[in-house]
Amino acid sequence: MDFYLKRKLIILRDDFNTGNWNLKTFQKFMADIRYSILNISQDEFIELMTIPKELFKGYIYLKDYSTWQISNKSYFLKNIKIFNEEFFVKLADKIYKLQYSLEDIVETIDFIGLNFNVMRKNYGKKIGLPLKNIEEILRECVVINNEQLIKLGPVFAERINRVLNMKS
């Protein structure tokens, strides 16, 4: 892991522990991961991505689902069109037909995690393009229950600690 990301993660860990964070924090987090994608290991990526995956499991929702699908269609397609894997071909078809959901985003995170090393070798820094879609989704989401979400701060901080303590 590079120094840039390590520094950002330490700050984020502290913010999670103190409750000094919000949904925009996750947008910045995704941008930081994307920026440092070539300097993290598969294990680090998988562990870090448990944080946004947790958000998508019932803590946030899209304000206007159908408008979201239509307005993000071309942007999302642009960010995955270079990938040849069957998963991305099927995802592109779902996006094109406006049949995609937040569950597809979680599946994208899982697919990248499981295939991280191969994809990084094949696509280099472009492996981070699907993460831009997650950043965009987070801009259009609303927190369902802020009190419950804030209680997860220490859990998120512990995830970050695990990554900071991993051997590179």
C-alpha positions in Angstrom: 0.0 0.0 0.0 1.3 3.4 -0.9 1.9 6.2 1.6 -0.9 8.3 0.2 -3.6 5.7 0.9 -2.1 4.7 4.2 -2.3 8.4 5.4 -5.9 8.7 4.1 -6.9 5.5 5.8 -5.5 6.6 9.1 -7.5 9.8 8.9 -10.6 7.9 7.9 -10.2 5.4 10.7 -10.1 8.2 13.2 -13.1 9.8 11.7 -15.1 6.6 11.9 -14.1 6.2 15.6 -15.2 9.8 16.4 -18.4 9.8 14.4 -17.0 12.6 12.2 -18.2 11.2 8.9 -21.1 11.1 6.4 -22.0 9.7 3.0 -19.6 12.0 1.3 -16.8 10.3 3.3 -17.5 7.1 1.4 -17.3 8.9 -2.0 -13.8 10.2 -1.0 -12.9 6.7 0.3 -13.8 5.2 -3.1 -11.8 7.8 -4.9 -8.8 7.2 -2.7 -9.0 3.4 -3.4 -9.3 4.1 -7.1 -6.3 6.4 -7.0 -4.1 3.8 -5.3 -5.5 0.7 -7.0 -2.2 -0.4 -8.4 -0.6 -0.1 -4.9 -2.8 -2.4 -2.9 -3.0 -6.1 -2.7 -6.1 -8.3 -3.4 -6.5 -9.0 0.3 -6.4 -5.2 1.1 -8.9 -4.5 -1.6 -11.3 -7.2 -0.4 -11.1 -6.1 3.2 -11.6 -2.4 2.3 -14.5 -3.1 0.0 -16.4 -4.7 2.9 -17.1 -1.1 4.1 -19.1 0.1 1.1 -20.7 -3.3 0.7 -22.1 -2.9 4.2 -23.6 0.4 3.2 -25.5 -1.2 0.3 -27.0 -3.9 2.6 -29.8 -1.8 3.9 -28.3 1.5 5.2 -28.8 3.6 2.1 -31.3 3.8 -0.7 -31.7 5.7 -4.0 -34.0 8.6 -4.0 -35.5 8.0 -7.5 -34.5 4.6 -8.7 -35.8 4.8 -12.3 -34.4 8.3 -12.9 -31.1 7.0 -11.5 -31.0 4.1 -13.9 -31.7 6.4 -16.9 -29.4 9.3 -15.9 -26.4 7.0 -15.1 -26.8 4.5 -18.0 -24.2 6.0 -20.4 -21.7 6.9 -17.6 -21.9 3.4 -16.1 -21.5 1.7 -19.5 -18.5 3.9 -20.3 -16.8 2.8 -17.1 -17.2 -0.9 -17.8 -17.0 -1.2 -21.6 -13.3 -2.1 -21.7 -13.7 -5.2 -19.7 -14.1 -8.5 -21.6 -15.1 -10.8 -18.8 -18.5 -12.4 -19.1 -19.6 -10.8 -15.8 -19.1 -7.3 -17.3 -20.7 -8.2 -20.6 -23.8 -9.4 -18.7 -23.7 -6.3 -16.5 -23.5 -4.0 -19.5 -26.5 -5.7 -21.0 -28.5 -5.2 -17.7 -27.5 -1.5 -17.6 -28.4 -1.0 -21.3 -31.8 -2.6 -20.6 -32.2 -0.5 -17.4 -32.5 -3.7 -15.4 -29.6 -3.1 -13.0 -29.7 -2.5 -9.3 -27.6 -1.8 -6.2 -27.2 -5.6 -5.8 -25.3 -5.5 -9.2 -23.0 -3.0 -7.6 -22.3 -5.3 -4.7 -21.7 -8.2 -7.2 -19.3 -6.0 -9.1 -17.3 -5.4 -5.9 -17.2 -9.1 -5.3 -16.2 -9.9 -8.8 -13.3 -7.4 -8.8 -12.2 -8.7 -5.5 -12.1 -12.4 -6.6 -10.4 -11.5 -9.8 -8.3 -8.6 -8.6 -4.8 -9.8 -9.5 -5.8 -11.0 -13.0 -7.8 -7.8 -13.8 -5.0 -5.5 -12.5 -2.5 -7.4 -14.7 -4.8 -7.2 -17.7 -6.2 -3.6 -17.3 -3.8 -1.8 -15.0 -5.2 1.4 -13.4 -8.4 0.9 -15.4 -9.5 -1.7 -12.9 -10.6 1.2 -10.9 -13.2 2.4 -13.5 -16.1 0.5 -12.0 -15.3 2.1 -8.6 -16.3 5.4 -10.3 -19.8 4.0 -10.7 -19.9 3.4 -6.9 -18.8 7.0 -6.2 -21.6 8.2 -8.5 -24.2 6.0 -6.8 -23.2 7.4 -3.4 -23.9 10.9 -4.6 -27.5 10.0 -5.3 -28.2 7.9 -2.2 -29.9 8.8 1.1 -29.2 7.3 4.5 -32.1 5.3 5.8 -31.2 5.6 9.5 -28.3 7.8 10.4 -28.1 6.7 14.0 -27.8 3.0 13.1 -25.2 3.9 10.4 -23.1 6.0 12.8 -23.0 3.0 15.2 -21.1 1.1 12.5 -18.2 3.7 12.6 -16.1 1.6 15.0 -16.7 -1.5 12.9 -15.5 0.3 9.8 -12.5 1.7 11.7 -11.6 -1.9 12.7 -11.7 -3.0 9.1 -9.3 -0.2 8.2 -7.0 -1.2 11.1 -6.9 -4.8 9.7 -5.8 -3.4 6.4 -3.2 -1.1 7.9 -1.8 -4.1 9.8 -1.6 -6.4 6.8 1.8 -7.3 5.5 2.3 -6.0 2.0 
